[in-house]
């Protein structure tokens, strides 16, 4: 069964709303990280650099949660629980550039971080299939 983001809260993925990505550490403890995110109509997507702890956690245990809180109304939020279905280098650099333009209004490499960093890191797109979506308020 495919679970979608409800129209009432899609705007939180369209606007530059920071998300908390929660993964599970090797000892079973949760680990949350603030990330940039988007939604492509099927997957919630985040972008990570190879070698980061959150990536290692997702490779070991694909169950994650993403929480976005409306910056204009803290009592309006969406939590997406899901399973990481794909981690790919394909489009990784382009995805971080698009997210940077969405969140910062400027490019990632050369504007936000030094241009040479592009050659020093590998960016990956993480595709998360929603398995449960919780929104508040339930109706707008």
C-alpha positions as CSV (number, residue, x, y, z in Angstrom):
1,X,0.0,0.0,0.0
2,X,1.3,3.4,-1.0
3,X,1.1,6.1,1.6
4,X,1.2,9.8,0.5
5,X,1.8,13.1,2.2
6,X,-1.6,14.7,2.7
7,X,-2.3,17.9,0.7
8,X,-2.9,19.7,4.1
9,X,0.8,19.4,4.9
10,X,2.6,19.1,1.6
11,X,3.5,22.8,1.8
12,X,5.9,21.9,4.7
13,X,8.0,19.9,2.1
14,X,7.7,22.7,-0.5
15,X,8.8,25.5,1.8
16,X,12.3,25.7,3.4
17,X,11.2,24.0,6.6
18,X,14.0,22.3,8.4
19,X,13.4,18.6,9.3
20,X,14.6,16.3,12.1
21,X,15.7,13.0,10.7
22,X,15.8,10.3,13.3
23,X,17.8,7.1,12.7
24,X,18.9,4.3,15.1
25,X,22.4,4.0,16.4
26,X,24.2,0.6,16.7
27,X,23.3,0.5,20.4
28,X,19.6,1.0,19.7
29,X,19.5,4.7,20.8
30,X,17.8,7.2,18.5
31,X,19.9,9.8,16.8
32,X,18.3,13.0,15.4
33,X,19.9,15.3,12.9
34,X,18.6,18.5,11.3
35,X,18.4,18.0,7.5
36,X,17.1,19.6,4.4
37,X,14.3,17.5,2.7
38,X,11.8,17.4,-0.1
39,X,9.1,15.1,-1.3
40,X,8.8,13.9,-4.9
41,X,5.3,12.6,-4.7
42,X,6.4,9.1,-3.7
43,X,9.5,9.5,-1.5
44,X,10.6,11.8,1.2
45,X,14.2,12.6,0.2
46,X,17.2,13.8,2.1
47,X,20.8,14.3,1.0
48,X,23.8,13.1,3.0
49,X,27.5,12.9,2.5
50,X,29.2,9.5,2.4
51,X,30.7,8.7,5.8
52,X,28.2,10.4,8.0
53,X,26.8,8.6,11.1
54,X,23.2,9.0,9.9
55,X,24.1,7.3,6.6
56,X,25.8,4.4,8.5
57,X,22.7,4.1,10.7
58,X,20.3,4.0,7.7
59,X,22.4,1.4,5.9
60,X,22.3,-0.8,8.9
61,X,18.7,-0.2,9.9
62,X,16.4,1.4,7.2
63,X,13.6,2.5,9.6
64,X,13.6,6.2,10.1
65,X,11.4,9.1,11.0
66,X,11.3,12.6,9.6
67,X,9.6,15.5,11.5
68,X,8.8,18.9,10.1
69,X,7.3,21.7,12.3
70,X,5.7,24.7,10.7
71,X,7.9,27.7,11.6
72,X,4.7,29.9,11.6
73,X,2.7,27.6,13.9
74,X,4.6,25.1,16.2
75,X,1.3,23.2,16.7
76,X,1.2,22.3,13.0
77,X,3.5,19.5,12.1
78,X,4.0,16.3,10.2
79,X,5.9,13.1,11.1
80,X,6.7,10.6,8.4
81,X,7.8,7.2,9.6
82,X,9.3,5.2,6.8
83,X,11.8,2.8,5.3
84,X,14.9,3.8,3.4
85,X,14.3,2.1,0.0
86,X,17.3,3.6,-1.9
87,X,20.5,5.3,-1.3
88,X,22.1,6.5,-4.5
89,X,25.0,8.7,-5.8
90,X,23.0,9.3,-9.0
91,X,21.8,12.9,-8.8
92,X,23.3,13.5,-5.4
93,X,25.3,16.6,-6.3
94,X,22.3,18.1,-8.2
95,X,19.9,17.3,-5.3
96,X,22.1,19.1,-2.7
97,X,22.3,22.1,-5.1
98,X,18.5,22.2,-5.5
99,X,18.0,21.9,-1.7
100,X,20.5,24.6,-1.1
101,X,18.6,26.9,-3.5
102,X,15.4,26.1,-1.7
103,X,16.7,26.6,1.8
104,X,19.3,29.3,1.3
105,X,18.5,30.9,-2.0
106,X,22.0,30.2,-3.3
107,X,24.1,27.3,-4.6
108,X,25.7,24.8,-2.3
109,X,29.2,24.4,-3.9
110,X,30.9,27.7,-4.2
111,X,28.3,29.7,-2.4
112,X,27.5,27.9,0.8
113,X,30.6,25.7,0.9
114,X,33.9,26.0,-0.9
115,X,33.7,24.8,-4.5
116,X,36.6,22.3,-4.1
117,X,34.5,20.5,-1.5
118,X,32.5,19.0,-4.4
119,X,35.6,16.9,-5.3
120,X,36.2,15.9,-1.7
121,X,32.8,14.5,-0.8
122,X,30.2,12.2,-2.3
123,X,26.6,13.3,-2.0
124,X,23.9,10.7,-1.8
125,X,20.1,10.9,-2.2
126,X,18.2,8.9,0.4
127,X,14.7,7.9,-0.7
128,X,12.4,7.1,2.2
129,X,9.1,5.4,1.5
130,X,6.4,6.5,4.0
131,X,4.9,3.7,6.0
132,X,3.0,5.9,8.4
133,X,2.2,9.6,8.3
134,X,1.0,11.6,11.4
135,X,-0.2,15.2,11.0
136,X,-1.3,17.8,13.5
137,X,-3.8,19.3,13.3
138,X,-5.5,16.3,11.7
139,X,-7.7,18.7,9.7
140,X,-7.1,22.3,8.6
